[in-house]
Amino acid sequence: MKLSFRIVLLMLALLVRAFACPAGTIPAQWEDLSRFLSRGEAALLPAEGNDFEIMDNGARKWELLLQDIRQARKTIYMEYYRWANDDAGRQIYDAVMDKIKEGLDVRLLIEDIANPFYRLDFYWKLREAGAQLIFFTDTERHQLWEALPGINIRDHRKIVVIDGQLGYVGGMNLADHYLYSWRDTHVRVKGPAVAALTKLFCDMWIARGGSAQGLYAPQPEPLPEGGGSAVQFATTGGGDTLLLEAVCRILDSAREYVYFQNPYFCPPDCLLEALYNAAGRGVDVRIIVPQESDMAMMTLANQSFFEDCLVAGVRIFEYTTRFNHSKVILADGNLSVVGSLNLDARSLNTNHEVVAAIYGPDAARTLGTQFQELFSQSKEVSLEDLSSWTTHDRNARRFWRRHRSLL
């Protein structure tokens, strides 16, 4: 009797623990995913107790980023795919230049091959003022034979780390259309998880020839009020398929729904199979793509997958208001992924990308509201809609589907 009583007490204690988990813990559903994203490195496991803000417009990102740059005290680390010499780009440029002149350690890693029309002296002035500046491929510093093996690989990441305490990742580059016209999503994180984002920047910085001397990687301060969310940063690139496999695992583990926002939907076969399997077992799989892409060929490439997805039970929505450049995944009300990852071969297999995975209901509520707004502003695609395509339309879409690896 005594043994049975003890067993009952133990079971009650376990139930209380299960239903009274502190805020910020990782849902059991995603524990395997979090270990996979960490690559076995303790420093890249999710960290609890983080504050965050998810921004779905450029005005808010610029407001926060300018404020954080101006309040920086020690370091500013920035890595961008595009940083344009236009009004939006110069706003950030001028704020960074002021901090360089104040003597802060400013390190800038910029993609160069993808920006052939940008005048390099725009960046060189930052270097002349005292910033450490590296171009990702840097064809001027390397001989052609040195650069050629990686000439097809781009640094598509958007990372900012300030004083080792604040971090930004998402889809927004530094250019006018991100601030003034496109819809996009970015996240600002404050708390212990920023240490992992600092590590990801520093690893890339050193790999591209930057000096390790003086790199600043303090332990971020915990939130004074406690609580917060569990956040994990993950990266991929150069033939590494970590994030491709992660998206497939999300679909395989989902029980209720998986929603995607992405501007470029040209998935490899393994991801298509994961989408079909999830929908086939009753998971509500929805994908929002722009009705009109920023590139005509991408509109055709996106649409080339519509019929197969619809037949498999995947729901497709075309966002009609403006171009939506967001790269977002929301699953089961407790997993949110925001970053630079497109659902195409280049992002999933070749380019360097970065995402923030936020575990728990807080971020999911914010993104859930945004998704519902987007669904209401989008046109759901039906098989009947596709019946109006002419033979020429279908052939054009088949062409780009066949050559999706080139996009």
Secondary structure, DSSP 8 states (H G I E B T S, - for coil): -HHHHHHHHHHHHHHHHHHT--TT---GGGHHHHHHHTTT-GGGS-EEEEEEEEE-SHHHHHHHHHHHHHT-SSEEEEEES-B-SSHHHHHHHHHHHHHHHTT-EEEEEE--TT-TTS-THHHHHHHHHT-EEEESS-TTTS-HHHHGGGTT--B---EEEETTTEEEEES--BSHHHHHT-B--EEEEESTTHHHHHHHHHHHHHHTT---TT---------TT---EEEEEEEE-TT--HHHHHHHHHHHH-SSEEEEE-S-EE--HHHHHHHHHHHHTT-EEEEEEESS-SSHHHHHHHHTTHHHHHHHT-EEEEE-SS-B---EEEETTTEEEEES--EEHIIIIISBEEEEEEESHHHHHHHHHHHHHHHHTEEE--HHHHTT--HHHHHHHHHHHHTGGG-
